[in-house]
Amino acid sequence: MPRIAVFSDLDGTLLDHSTYSWEPARPALERLKADGIMLVLASSKTAAELVPLRSEMGFDHCPCIVENGAGIIAAGEEAGSEAIVHDALMNAVSQMPETLRQKFESFSDWGAEGIAEHTGLPRDAAKAAGKRQFSEPGIWNGTNAELEDFIANLAEQEVHARHGGRYLTLSFGANKADRMKEIATSADAEFTLALGDAPNDIEMIEAATHGVIIKNGHGNPMPTLQGEADKRIIRTAKEGPSGWNDAVNHFLDHFENGQNWHKGVELG
């Protein structure tokens, strides 16, 4: 086997959209562990949310990408409370003209109770989601013109603003694709597999040597990506962890048995 690293989104990809279970993906996960292949979880989740999942799946020995690429948690590292980057980020936000600042309601404004109310998460999960270290999600309540001023003001302080679904997320830059390249280079990986189901996974999927779009029956369909034309990027016929299991097994079969990458029986 060549040196391989697998990078995966969580919600709707490795985790079921409704139950948040990864059980259907267990066979492929066990195969990755048996073959000594790195699995890097890449999510919008905080370290407090993601590190326990990494441990539960048995991949503590691998780094993970948190807060949509704003940060990396090293292999074996626990979820800490240090928030130097987040503090600097919120300081930049506090420097905004009040007429703009008041139009941005964020997780730090809401606290655990407010996060639970806005996201529908149980309180304990909402508390973990609020333990930001590298980024700050929120909702914009102003006009589009005001939003342009808000983003321009932040850019002067090197803060990036990015829409991902419902939330406008602020960070000092870097995305899942940037972090994937960083980790793959450090691991000297010859091939990378990236799996995701939503638009915020596109850059990561396109940057990998092999990409998989997991079928998503609950949100906007993924647009056709450039890599699909030459079959470097493929789609699954099944949703969530079931599709993930098929795709990862197919990827490993491609290298172990010479199976054609773009002609999987269980793939769309």
N, C-alpha and C positions, 0 to 999 in steps of 0.2 A: 504494500500500500504506500502511495506517496504521502507526503505530509499534508494533512487536510485540517481545516478548521470550519466548523459549522456555526453560523450566526442566525439566531432566531428571535423574531418578535414573539410576544406572549399572547395577549388577549385576542381571541379570534383565530390565532395561529396555532401555537402549542397548547394554549388553554381554550377549552370550549367556551363559546360566546355566552352561553346561558349558565352552565354549571361551574365554570372555571376549573374543570377537571382536566388533567393531562393523562389520565389513565389509558385512553386509546393509543397513545404514543409510546407506551412503556416498551413494547418490543424493540422499536428503533432506538430508544434511549439506552436500553440495555446493550444493544449491539454497539453503539458508539462507545460505551464504557469498556466493553470487552475488547474493542479494537484500539483503545487508547486514544480516541479522537476527541479533540477539544470541542466543547459546546459552549458557546458564548451567548447568554441570554441578553437580548437587546430590547429595552422597553422604555415606555414613558414613566414607569413606576420608579419610586424612590428606592434607595438602598434598603430602607426599613421594610419595604414591601417585597423587594426582589431577593435579597439575600436569604431569607427563610425558604423561598421557593427553590433557589439554587441548591440549598442544602437538602431539601426534601427530595429533589430529583437525583441527588448524588453527584453533583458537579462542583463541589466546593473548591476543587483543584483548578478551576477555570475562572478567568476574570469575567466580569459582566458589565454591560453598558447600561447606565441608568439615566433617567430623566431625558429620554430621547436623544442621547448622545452628549448631553452637557457634561457628563462625568463618567469615570470608569472606577469600578471597585475591583481591586486586585484579587487574585486567587487567594482564598483563605482569609481574606479581610472581612471583618464583621461590619455590620452597619453601625457607623459611629454617629456622634452628635456634632462633630465639627462642621461648621457652616460658614467658613470664612468667605467662600465664593458667593454664597447666597447673601450674606450680610453686605458685601460690596455691591451686589446687584440691587438690593433693596435700598441701599444708600443712594445709588444712582437714580432710582425711581423717586425717592423723596426730594430730589433736586428739581423735579419737574415743576412747571407752573401749576399752581393748585387747580386752575380751571381744567387742565388736562389730567392731572393725577386723580381727581375725584371721579373721572369717567372710567377708570380702570379698577374693577373690584377683583381682588385676587385671593388665593388660598390663605395668605398671611393675614388678610383683612377678616376672613371668615372664621378662622379657627376650626377645630375639629367638628363642632356642632354644625357650623355653616357648610363645611365641606361635605359632611354627611347629607345635609339637606339638598345641596346643589347636585351632588353626584349620585345619590342613592346608595352610597356605601354604608355598611354598618359602622358604628362609631369607632370601634377599634381599628378597622381598616382605614377609615377617614383620618384618624390620628396618625397612622403610618404614612398616609399619602401627604399629610401636612408637614412631614419632616424633610423639608426641602434642603438640599445642600448645594445645588448647582443651577437651579432654574426656578421660575415663578409663573405658574399658569393663572389665568384669570379671564374675566369676561369684559369686553369693551362695550360701554353703554353710550358712547358719543356718536357723532356723525362720522362719515367717511373722511371728510376734510379734516376734522379734528384728529382722527386716527393717523392721518398722514403726518400731521404736525407732531403727534406723540412719538411716532416711529422715528422721525427725523431728529427730534430732540434726544431720544435714546441713542441713536447712532453716533451722535457727537460724543457720547460717553462710552462708545464701543459696545453697546448693548444691542443685541439682535432681538427682533420680535417676529414670531412666526405663528401663523394660524395652523392648528391641527384639529380638525373637527370643530367642536364647540368652543375650544379655548384658544386664547392668544397667549403664547408662552414666551417669556423673556429669558434670555441667557446671554453669556458672553461668546456665543458661537459654538461651532462643532455640532455635527449631527451623527446619526448612526453610521453612515457611510465613512465619515472621517475616522471614527473610532474603530470601525472594522479594519480599515487599512492599517491603522496604528498597531492594533493587536496582531493582525496577520503578519505584518513585517517583523514584529518582535518575536513571533513564534516561528518565523521562517517557513510559513505555510506556502506550499506550491499551488494548492487549489482551495478555493473558498466556496461554500454553499450558503446562500442567504435566503431565508424564507420569511414571508410576511403576507398580510392580507389587506393592508390599507395604504392610502396615498403617502403617509409619512414613512413607509417602508421602501418607497420606489428607489430612492438614491442608493440605499444599501443593496437592494436586489440587483440594480443595474451595475453596481461597482464590483460585484462578486464574479468569479469565473463561471459560476453556475447559479442561476436564480430560480426560485419557485414562488409563484403567486398562489397562495392558498385560497380556495374558493370561499367567498364571503357572501352568505345569503341574507345578511342583516344590515348591510350598509351600501353605499354607492359602489358600483362595480369598478374595479381597477381598470384604467385605460390600457390600451394596447401599448406595450413597451417596445423600445427599439430592439432589444435583444431577443424578442420573440420571433422575429423574421428569420434569424439564423439558428433558431432553436436553442440558443444559449439559456434562454429563460422559458420555462414551461409552466403550465397551470395544472392544478389538481382537480379531479372530478368530485372529490369529497371535501367537506368542510372541516375546519378546525384540526384538532389533534389526529383525527382519522386520516385526513388528507396529508398531514405532516408525517405521520408514520409511513404512509405509502411513498411519499417523496424522498424521505431520508433513506429508506431501505432501497429504493430505486437508485439513488445516488451512489450508495455503497456497492450495489450490484454492478453498477456501471464500471467501477474501478476494479472490483474483485473478480468479476466474471466476464468483463468485456461487453456487458449488455449495452445496447444503444441508448444513450442518454435521453433522446427525445422520442422514444417509442415505448413508453411504459404502458402496460395494459391498464393499470388503475389510474392513469393520469389523463387529464383532458388535453 
